[in-house]
Amino acid sequence: MIKNLMLRGLPALALCTLPVLAAPAAHSAPAATAAPAATGVAGPAGVRAPLPLFEAIDRLPVAVEHREGYKRDLYKHWNKGRNSGDGCDTRKEVILAEAIGAPQVAAGCRLTGGSWRSAYDSVVVSDAARLDVDHFVPLAEVYDSEQVPWSAARREAYANDQASPDTLIAVSAASNRSKADKDPAEWLPSDASYRCTYAATWVGTKLRWDLAVDDNERQALLGLAEDCPTTTVVYEPAP
């Protein structure tokens, strides 16, 4: 029940007060039927096969985390997004793409109205100001998990990644602040029906960006995999 292989598409924005059509939230599907977006086993050009969650976890390198030297501003966000001329930064583009009810967009990408379903806690949010755009693997966790130090450009690419629908997700501010920089050994979504999807998306994102896991994180993921026998992972390695 993870997401399909289609990349997040952003509707064209007219900077006016007319409603903007948005794609249904990519993270709203119930867990245990599909695969999260990204690449598993290579097949013919453009064709990718999903991996069972256990197998995907086994592809993750295991290493001790290293937090010393971390600063949030090492990961430049938010940048101008996929469409630098629409007046919306990456954060706003994600919010627009994941709306289940389209907001109105005014000059400067000011949003009014609209609705969103927060996958972490299954709360419906009707005010964009009450949303956070979460890095699915938090920035501090990314820093902990880099196998070699990343360049500034790669860190910015991760922090604004819309080429995969998994890296960024719009959720309620309360659920995101509860999660903070915790990994699955320390925090799971309060909506238990989303946990298989959460585990697979976490694993797919780490594989996409070639990130390691520590022992506790790996054991937590394996425990989730036992409860999610039909869950699969698909990931596309980041450039």
ABEGO torsion letter per residue (X at the ends): XBBBABBBBBBBBBBBABBBBBBBBAAABBBGABBBBEBBBBBBBGBBBBBBAAAAAAABBBBBBBABGBBAAABBOBBAEABAAAGBBAAAAAAAAABABBBBBBBGGBBBEEBBBBAAAGBBBABAAABBBBBABBAAAAAAABABBBBAAAAAAAAABAABAAABBBBBAAAAAAAEABBAAABBBABAAAAAAAAAAAAAAAAAAGBBBBAAAAAAAAAAAAABAABBBBBBBBX
